[in-house]
Amino acid sequence: MVRREKSNYIIRSVSHALDVIEQFFGEADELGVTELSKRLKLHKNNIFRLLATLESRGYIEQNKATENYRLGLRSLHLGQAYVSRMGLLRQARPIMEALVKQVRESAYVAVARPGGMVPLDGQEADQPVRLVSTIGEMLPLHATAVGKTQLAFATEDEQKAKLPETLKRFTSKTITERAALLQQLKAAVENGFAVDTGEHVEDVRAVAVPIKDYTGHVVGSLAISGPAYRLTAERMQKEVAPLVVKAGQDLSGRLGHHP
């Protein structure tokens, strides 16, 4: 029996329905039939039928005031099901909770995705002023602590493949020179952690460590983040980093990693 390529089994209508849902992953909260038709290059009748089907199942809902469409509650449930079933996150939650109690700053776990790092779960600090992780937001590799840990423990070829030709500047502290970034990555490997000193968001600092599985591969990053006036350079180095490193080792151990 000849095995056919999976692409031969794709159902066009299902693919179009997923295309519609994915249009709401960007910055637009709501989209109309006309806009979706232009974006997907499909006839308005087809778009309307797809939206009606998705709406009937709760994945899309219509704003009656504007008559535009937005993601429905079933989309949220789908995302929550994905997150809750990831073994990494089940193991990470108690470790994040303990770490937040120790440091009194917010913690989160992020994994690599094409184009950057995506936070999947977080634990907020009990401070009046605290950092709130935007779950699902794409974070740049070169300007965040979690991104640097992913790059630092990658091979040279992987680093070249993941880093764009031009390193985008986000703040005055963003490292945009490759040589300087590579020096930081080397230091991250030696120290076991990476830092962000306001390079992605002004006045926000972070310390991150790699999370490794039983094969020794980096499967994500664990980070502590907070405002710069509390996360001073001295506190990050002397107090926070050792605790995050220990938490990362504990989490990696739960995933079967033994150095």
C-alpha positions in Angstrom: 0.0 0.0 0.0 1.4 3.4 -1.0 1.3 6.0 1.8 0.0 9.3 0.6 1.2 12.7 1.8 -1.0 14.1 4.6 -1.5 17.2 2.4 -3.6 15.0 0.1 -6.1 14.6 2.9 -6.7 18.2 3.7 -10.4 19.2 3.6 -10.6 22.7 2.0 -13.6 23.9 4.0 -12.1 23.0 7.3 -8.8 24.7 6.2 -10.8 27.9 5.3 -12.6 27.8 8.7 -9.3 27.7 10.5 -8.0 30.5 8.3 -11.0 32.6 9.6 -10.2 31.8 13.2 -6.5 32.7 12.8 -7.4 36.1 11.4 -8.4 37.0 15.0 -5.0 36.1 16.4 -3.6 39.5 15.4 -4.3 42.9 16.7 -7.9 43.2 15.5 -10.5 42.4 18.2 -13.3 42.4 15.7 -13.6 41.8 11.9 -16.4 42.1 9.4 -17.4 39.9 6.5 -16.0 42.3 3.9 -12.6 42.6 5.7 -12.3 38.8 6.1 -13.2 38.4 2.4 -10.4 40.7 1.4 -7.9 39.1 3.6 -8.6 35.5 2.7 -9.6 36.2 -0.9 -12.8 34.3 -0.5 -16.3 35.3 -1.7 -18.4 37.0 1.0 -21.0 34.3 0.8 -18.4 31.7 1.7 -17.1 33.9 4.5 -20.6 34.3 5.9 -21.3 30.5 5.8 -18.0 29.8 7.6 -18.7 32.4 10.2 -22.2 31.0 10.7 -20.8 27.5 11.2 -18.2 28.7 13.7 -20.7 30.8 15.5 -23.1 27.9 15.9 -20.3 26.0 17.7 -19.3 29.0 19.9 -15.8 29.6 18.4 -16.9 32.9 16.9 -19.5 35.3 18.1 -21.1 38.4 16.6 -21.2 41.8 18.2 -24.8 42.8 17.7 -24.0 46.5 18.0 -21.3 46.6 15.2 -22.4 43.4 13.3 -18.7 42.5 13.3 -17.3 39.2 14.6 -14.9 38.2 17.3 -13.6 35.1 19.0 -16.1 33.2 21.1 -15.8 31.4 24.4 -15.1 28.0 22.9 -11.9 29.4 21.5 -10.9 30.3 25.1 -11.8 26.8 26.3 -9.7 25.3 23.5 -6.7 27.4 24.5 -7.2 26.5 28.2 -7.4 22.8 27.4 -4.1 23.0 25.5 -2.4 24.8 28.3 -3.8 22.5 31.1 -2.7 19.3 29.3 0.9 20.3 28.9 3.0 18.3 31.4 5.5 21.2 31.5 2.9 23.5 32.9 1.5 21.0 35.4 5.0 20.6 36.9 5.8 24.4 36.6 2.8 25.8 38.6 3.9 24.7 42.1 7.5 25.8 41.4 6.3 29.2 40.2 4.1 29.6 43.2 7.0 28.9 45.6 9.4 31.1 43.6 6.9 34.0 43.7 6.6 33.7 47.5 10.4 33.8 47.8 11.1 36.7 45.5 7.7 38.5 45.7 7.9 39.2 41.9 5.9 37.7 39.1 7.0 34.5 37.4 6.1 32.9 34.1 7.0 30.0 31.8 7.5 30.6 28.1 8.2 28.2 25.2 9.8 28.8 21.8 7.6 29.3 18.8 8.5 30.4 15.2 9.4 34.1 15.6 10.0 34.3 19.3 8.9 33.1 22.8 5.3 32.7 24.0 4.4 32.8 27.7 2.0 29.9 28.4 1.4 30.4 32.2 2.3 32.8 34.9 2.0 33.6 38.6 1.5 37.2 39.8 3.3 38.7 42.7 1.4 40.1 45.7 2.8 43.5 45.2 0.6 46.6 44.6 2.8 47.3 41.6 3.5 44.1 39.7 4.2 42.7 36.2 1.4 40.8 34.5 2.5 38.4 31.9 0.5 38.6 28.7 -0.2 34.9 28.0 0.1 34.1 24.3 2.0 37.3 23.4 5.0 36.8 21.1 8.2 38.0 22.8 11.4 38.7 20.8 14.3 36.4 21.3 17.1 39.0 21.4 15.4 41.5 23.8 14.0 39.3 26.5 15.5 37.1 29.2 13.5 34.1 28.2 14.5 34.5 24.6 18.2 34.8 25.5 18.1 31.5 27.4 16.6 29.8 24.3 19.4 31.3 22.1 22.2 30.8 24.6 21.7 27.0 24.8 21.1 26.6 21.1 23.7 25.5 18.6 25.5 28.1 16.5 23.5 27.1 13.4 20.2 27.3 15.4 21.2 30.8 16.6 21.8 31.9 13.0 18.5 30.4 11.9 16.5 32.0 14.7 18.0 35.5 14.7 16.9 37.9 12.0 19.4 39.9 10.0 18.5 43.1 11.8 17.9 43.1 15.5 14.9 45.3 16.2 15.2 48.1 18.8 12.5 48.3 21.4 14.0 50.6 23.9 17.3 52.6 24.3 18.8 49.6 26.1 18.0 47.0 23.4 21.1 45.2 22.1 21.1 45.5 18.3 24.7 44.5 17.7 25.2 40.8 17.1 28.7 40.7 18.7 27.4 42.2 22.0 24.4 39.9 22.0 26.6 36.8 21.5 28.7 38.0 24.4 25.6 38.1 26.6 24.6 34.6 25.4 28.0 33.2 26.3 27.7 34.7 29.8 24.2 33.2 30.1 25.7 29.7 29.5 28.5 30.3 32.0 26.1 31.8 34.7 23.1 29.5 34.0 20.8 32.5 33.6 20.0 35.4 31.3 18.8 38.9 32.1 16.7 41.6 30.5 17.5 45.1 31.8 14.7 47.1 30.2 15.6 45.9 26.7 12.1 45.0 25.6 9.9 47.2 27.9 11.3 50.3 29.5 11.8 50.0 33.3 11.0 46.3 33.3 13.7 43.8 34.2 13.8 40.0 34.2 15.9 37.0 35.0 15.3 33.7 33.2 16.7 30.2 33.1 16.3 27.3 30.7 14.0 24.4 31.4 15.4 21.0 30.2 13.7 17.7 29.7 15.1 14.1 30.2 16.9 14.4 26.9 18.8 17.5 28.0 17.0 19.6 25.4 15.7 23.1 26.3 11.9 22.9 26.2 11.2 26.3 27.7 12.2 29.1 30.0 11.3 30.1 33.5 11.5 33.8 34.4 11.0 36.3 37.2 10.1 39.8 36.1 9.4 43.1 37.9 9.8 46.8 37.8 13.4 48.1 37.6 13.2 50.1 40.9 12.7 46.8 42.8 14.8 44.5 40.5 18.1 46.4 40.8 21.2 45.0 39.2 22.6 44.0 42.5 19.4 42.3 43.7 19.1 40.4 40.4 22.6 39.0 40.6 22.8 38.3 44.4 19.3 37.4 45.4 17.0 36.7 42.5 19.2 34.8 40.0 20.3 32.0 42.5 16.6 31.4 43.4 15.5 31.3 39.7 18.4 29.0 38.8 17.5 26.6 41.7 13.8 26.7 40.6 14.8 26.0 37.0 16.9 23.0 38.1 14.0 21.7 40.2 11.6 22.0 37.3 14.0 20.4 34.9 14.4 17.6 37.4 10.7 17.0 37.5 10.8 16.6 33.7 13.5 13.9 34.1 16.6 16.0 33.5 19.6 15.0 35.6 22.9 16.9 34.9 
